[in-house]
Amino acid sequence: MDSVDGIYQRRSKIKIFFSTLMEKTKAREYFTWNLLKVLFLGQGLSMLLCGTGISSQYLAADFAVNTPLLQSFINYSLLCLVYVGILAFRQGNDSLLQILKTKWWKYLLLGLIDVEANYLVVKAYQYTTLTSVQLLDCFVIPVVMLLSWFILRSRYKIIHFVAVLMCLLGVGIMVGADVLASKQEGLGSNKLLGDFLVLGGAALYGVSNVCEEFVVKNFSREEFLGMLGLFATFFSGIQLSILERHAIANINWSWQIVLLFTAFAVCMFGWYSFLPLVIKISNATSVNLAILTADLYSIFFGIFLFHYKGYLLYFSYELDFPIKPLGENGNSSFCNSEIQQGRQLCKELERFSVLYVLAFAIIMVGFVLYNTTPSHVAEVQIQHQTAASGFDDSVRVNYINTQEPTIRFTSTDHPVVTVVQL
């Protein structure tokens, strides 16, 4: 009985210790259910982004299919079909005809921006290295923060900048691990041009993300996705017919290729559909920090998906396991190319070193740190507010009669609308 009592006492002491620790560090105030939702949903977006990369790599490596515009066109067409269909059944100011009547040119520009952002980054891989793309693609984060400051009136604290620097440090460690492992980066035929393409694509991504945050927090995700799908389908279709018509004609269609196109479309459609949900409960900057882990997931899954067969053959050979393939004469022997694939996989497994784990940990800590402290929103109260808001109206406020604009700060992502009577 004494031993049982002792166990209960130790358990009580442990519970008291952790309860005291939680109270002193105020962890319960920071690690809320909302933070956990943003964390898991953000990593879900990273996994979807990883799925698009893996399916594209299979298409390019195994079937010599390089048609990024066709893949984007399929995704935009799905968005148009699903979400424009939803808008078609709505009435009033949220109806499809009313949206097209009042905001068509704004969504037209947004569709063009999104299409060109995807195209520029994909095109950059032909001219620069993977390392440069990974590093320069992070340019979207300061672009989003800068645009959010002026357009959405977001206000950041020092802890937010520290968290962003931590995430960028994690990306730097990941790229450094690639360099130390001598990872194949591409030809880099015109590195300067490729770097400018990445920067241009990242800047356009930033514009698209900030516009998306404004629309989903002030209108609806169905409106954003429906209008984006409608106009992006138009622009990507034109670009597709000009740049990829010969590549599409040369595709030797098979059920594997169809399956890979379907996998890409499902992952990309899921990415676009769930991205507004995450942005709505957090913000565009937080989402861009969360998806920095997508490259790490791609590295991990790529090792086991693309060279798994060689891995088994190599180890069955080195460890003298009875798993041996049959040669051309029916004898148990190894193909040199298969053994070489196995050795290559072992090298890649070594490259997936502690640096990658460290990079993932730093990015996640930075992401959690950013979301533990809510950003501020400067509420600017203006004299007149029209009933029909557009992209140029940054904050939706009620009509008030004041002589001078007043600015105050709130601790939530949404401005608190008040009416001041003089």
N, C-alpha and C positions, 0 to 999 in steps of 0.2 A: 504493500500500500504506500510505503514511503517513496518507492521509486515512481509510482504512478503520480503521487502528489508532486514529486519533484518535476516530472514531465509537464504537468499542468502549470506549475509555477514558472518554468522556463518559457512555456508558450505565452503566458500572460506577460512576462517581461519583454518578450519579443514584440508582442502586439503593442505594448505601451511604448516601446522604443520607436517603432515605425509610426505610431500615431503622433508622438511628440515630434518626430522628424518631419512629418507631413505638415504639422501645424507651424513649426518654426520656419520652414522653407516656403510655406504657403503654396505647396504643390497642388493642393486641391483647387485653389483658385485658378491655377494655370492649366493643369491637365484636365480639362473639361471634356464632356461628351462631344462638344462641337469640334474641339481640337482633334480628338480621335477620329471623327468622321472625316475631317479634312485630310488627316494623315493617311487613312486607308483609301479614301477615294483618290487622293493624289497618286498613291502608288498603283492603284488600279489603272489610272491614266497612263502611267509609265509602262505598265505591262501591255496595254493596248498599243502604245507607240512602239514598244519592242516587237509586238506581233507584226506590225506593218513592216518593220525593218527586216525581220526574218523571212517573211513571205517574199519581199522584194529581192532579198539576197538569193533565195532559192530560184526565183524566176531568172535572175541574171546569171547565176553561176551554173545551174544545171540545165537550163533550157535556152540560154542566150536571149532572153526577152528583156529588153530595156525600154519600157514604155511608161514612164512616170505620169505623163499627161493622160494617157488612157486610164490608168489606175485612179487618178484624181477625178477624171470625168465620171467614172462609175460611181464614186463616192458622192460627188455633188448631185448626180442624177437621183440617187437614193434619198438624199436630203430634200431635194425638190419634190419628189414624189410623195414622201411621207408628210413633211411639215407644211408644204403648200396645200396638200389635201386637208390637213387639220384646219388651216386658216380659212379654207373655202367654206367651211360649215359655220364660221363665226359670224356674228351680227354686230352692228354698231361701229364704233371707232376702231375696234380690233379686227374688223373684217378684212379680207384680202383686198377688195377693191378700194377701201378707204386707205389702207396702208400704201398701196401702189399710187393712189392719187396724191397723197401728201408727202411721201418720203421716197419715191422711186429712185430719184437721182442719188440720194445718199447711200442707199443699199447697192445701187449700181457701182458706185466707187468702191464700196466695201468689198463687193464680190471680186472686182478687178484686183484690189490690193491682196486679197487672200490667195487668188490664183497665182499671181506673180511672186508672192512670198514663197509659196511651195516650189515654183519653177526655179527661182534663182538659187535656192539652197541645193536642190537636186542637181542643177547644172554645174554648181561649183565643184562637185566631186570630180568632174572631168578635168579640172585645171589645177586644183590644189590638193593638199594631203588631208587625210582623215584627222590628224592632230589639229591642223588649222581650223577645220570645220568645227570640231568639238570645242575649241577655245573661243573662236570668234562668234559662234552661235549664241554664246552667253551674253553677247551684246544686247540681246532682246531684253534682259533684265533691267539694266539702267534706262533703256528706252521706255519700258513700261512704267518705271518709277517716275521718270521725268514727265511723261504724258499724263500720268495719274495725278501728279502734283498740280499741273496747270488745268487739265480738263475736268477731272473728277474731284479736284481740291483735296486730295489725300495728303495727310501730314504725317511724317515718319519721325520716330524717335531714334536715338543713338543705337538702341538695341537692334532695331531693324537693319541698320547699315552694318552692324557687326555680324548679324546673322547672314546677310547677303555675302559679305566677305568670306565667312566660313564656308558657305556653299561653293563659292568660286574657288576657294582653296581646295576643296574636295575635288572639283573638276580638274584643277591643276595637278593634283596628285595622281588622278586617274590617267591623265595624258602623259605624265611623267613615267608612270608604270608602262604605258604602251611604248614609249621611247626606249626605256631601259630594256624592254623585252624585244626590241627591234621588230615591232609589229609592222606588217605590211601596210603601208599607208596610201599607196597609189602612185601614179607617175608624177603628178605635180608639174605638168608641162608648162603652165603659165601661172605660177603661184600668186603673183600680184593680182591678176584678173580674178582668179578664184577667190582670193580673200575679199576683194571688193564685192563680189557676188554674194558671199556669205553675209557680209555686213549689210548690204542692201536688203537681202531677204530677212535678216533679223530685225531691221528697222521696220519693215512692212509687217512682220509678225507682231511687233509691239503695237503698231497702230491698230491692227485687227483685234488684238486682245483687249485693248482699252475700250474700243468701240463696243466689243462684245460685253464687257463688264457694264458699261453704261446701259445698253439695251436690256440685258437680262435683269438688272436691278430696277429699272424704271418702266419697262414694258413686259416682255415675256420672252422666254427662250424659244418658243415656237415661232414667234415673229422673226427673231434673229436667224434661226436655222432655216426657216422657210425662204426668206428673202435672200440669204446667202446662197442657198442651194439653187434658187431660181436664176440669179444673175451669174453666179460662178459657173453653172452649167453652160450658160451661153458663151462666156469668155473662154472657158477651157475647151469647149467644142470647136470654136474657131481656131484656137491655137493648136489643137490636136490635128485638125484637118490640114494645117500648113506644115507642121514640124514632124509629125509621126505617122503620116499615112503610109509611107513606104515600110517603116518598121512593123506596123500592124499587118500589112499585106504579107510580110515574110514570116509571120508566126506559124509554126507547125502545131496546130491546135491538138491537144490531147486532154484526157480527163484530168491528168496531173496539173496541167497549166490552168484549166478551168477551176480546179480546186484551190490553187494558189491565188488566183484572182479573187475567188470568193472569200478566202481567208483574209486577204488584204482589205477587201471591201467591208467585211464585217468588223474588223478591228478599227478601220478608219471611221466607219459610221458610228461605232460605239464611242470612239474618241471625241468626235464632234458633238455627239448627243449628250455625253456626260460632262464635257468640259464646262458648259454653262452652269450646270448644277454646282460644281465645285467652285466656280468663280462667284456664284451668288452667295454662298455661305462663307467665302473668304474674300479673295481679290485676285486680280490678274498676276500680280507679282508673286503671290504665294504659290499659284499654280505653276508658274515657270520655274520656281525653285524646286517644286515637287518632282517635276519631270526630268530633272538633271540626272536622276538615277536610271533613266531608260537606257543609256549607253552601257551601264554596268550590267543590266539584265541581258542586253543583247550579247555582250561578251560571254557571259556565263552560259546562256542557252546555245549560243553559236558553237562553243567548244564541244558540247555533247551532241548537238543535232547534226553538225556537218561532218564530224569525223568519228562518230561513235563506232562504226564498223572497223575502221582501222585500229581504234583503241583496243577492241577485243582481240583482234588478230595479233597485234603486237605483243600483248601480255600473254596470250596463249602460247606464243612462240618463246618468249623470254623465260616464262615460268614453267614451260614444258607441260601445259595443261593439255588434256586430250581433245580440245576444240581445235581442229585443224582443217582447213579447206582442202578440197581435192584439186590436184593439178590437171593439166590437159590429158595426161596418160592415166588418170585415175589414181595416181599415187598421192599420198598425203604429203603435200609440200606447200610452201608459201610463195605467193607472188611477191616479187620485190617491191612493186608499187604499193601493195597493201601493207607490207612491213614498214615502208617509208611513211605511209599515212599514219600508222600507229606511232612511230617515233615522233612525227610532227605533232601529233596530239599530246604526247607526253611533254613536249616542249611547251605547248600552249597551256597545259595544265600547270606547269611550273610558272608560266607568266601570270596566271591568275593567282598572284601572290598576295601577301598580306597588305600590299599597297592598295589593291582594289578593295579589300575589306575596310581598310582605313578610310579610303575615299568615300565609300558608302556610309560609314559611320559619321564622318564629319558632315556630309551633306544632310543626313537625317537630323543630326543635332542642330545644324543651322536652320533647317526647315521648322523644327519644333520650336526653336528659340524665336524665330520670326512670328510664329502664330500664337505664342503665349501672351504676347502684348498686342492688343488691338491697335491698329493705326487710327489716327485722328482724321476727322473730316472738317474742313473749315466751312462753316455755313455762312454764305453771303446772302443777306436779305436784300432783295432788290425792290424797286418801286412797282414794276408791272410784270406780270406773268401771263403770257398768252395761253389759251386753253390747249392749243395743239402744240406740244413740245416736239423738238427735233433733236438731232445730234449736237446742235450748237447750244442747246440749253443744258448746262452742266448739272445743275441741281434743281429739282422740282420743288418750288416753294409756293406758299399761298400769297394771294395779293394782300399787301400791307401798305399803309400810307405813312411813309417815313421820309424825312428830308435827306438824311445821310445814310449810306449803307453801313451796317454794323456787322462785325465779324466775331464769331465765337467758336469755340472748339467743343466737339463732342467726342466721347470715347468709344463710339461704335462706328461700324462701317457705313451706316446709313445716317444721313442728316436728320436731326430732329426738327420738324417743321413747327414753328410757333407763329402766332399772330400777335403783333404788337399794336396796341391802340394808343394814340396820342390824344 
